[in-house]
Amino acid sequence: MASITRRDGMALGLGAAALAAGGGAGAQMRLIRRAIPKGGEQLPVIGLGSSATFSTTARAEDTAALREVLTTLVANGGTVFDTAPSYGASEEVAGRIAKEARLAERLFWATKVNVARGNGPANVAEARAQIEQSFARIGKAKVDLIQVHNVGDPPTQLGVLKPLKAAGRVRYIGITSTFEGQYPTLISVMRNEPIDFIGVDYAVDNREVETTILPLAQERNIGVFVYAPFGRTRLFRRVGDQPLPDWAAEIDAKSWAQVFLKWVIGHPATTVVTPATSQARNMLDNLGGGVGRVPNAALRQRIAEYVAALPEA
């Protein structure tokens, strides 16, 4: 079976540009949507992250590529944009683009807070100031989701976020971690705090969260943002130029990116996957991972075994 790789995306790039220019609802993909466990609001399963290459591009003088990425996301039915103050210029630049392109109210904005540890007045004030800066950058009266970044200082930062949610300024709150050593703290917060979301790294070759975290999220009705579904490009290096196996057609996958995304979406705890990209053609390819069929448990295992048999990158 032929494979659409990250290197031969000319047709995808042209399609993205056309959709971005048109932006009509009729052009939108039929993205799979998942309910936020607490409340039932439906979100498209594929979003956009703003670390990695997005963050690097945000530091450049010319941010036209990021405008095209964000426009491509929205033009094709996507809404979820995940950022953080610590992602360099990502939050500031994306906020400016969204205001200029009138996208802010069409996006589900997920950002984060993380300041120095400690529950003193200075730390609380710093957390509040960081959050207010995010409000100003995003330009929305309500921010959809703010999470404690990489477990940060939960008592301080959740102590700031919970009143903001109660006042209606923040719709959902949560906590994230992409470091296995932080998982015990993450699990403790999941068990003891009234959070709506977690954010974790999860990929076909990175499955530690399956042990406790994802089952606990299902038990506690906590939504799950998945980060690094490509293993921070590790999985692309691992498959290299290999064509897609025949089983890819069983899940309507037309690229390795779509295989990896559909594998993650196949876990019922997953709410949204937010791979980062600075290229519209990759954004369009990623969105294709949220269309059509997803693998059942048996095929997910088969895919995992296939990847495990490949040489490590």
Protein Blocks (a to p, Z undefined) as FASTA:
>chain_A
ZZddfklmmmmmmmmmmmmmnopaklpccddddddfbnopacdfbdcdfehjlmmmmmpm
blmlmmmmmmmmmmnopabdcddfklojlmmmmmmmmmmnopmmmpccdddddddedjbf
klmmmmmmmmmmmmmmnopabdfbdcdeehiamklmmmmmmmmmmnopambdcdddfbfk
lmmmmmmmmmmpccfbdcddddfklcklmmmmmmmmmmnopacddehklonomlmmmnmm
accdfklmmnopabfklmmmmmmmmpmkbmbdcdddfbfklmmmmmmmmgcjdddfklmm
mmmmmmmmpccZZ
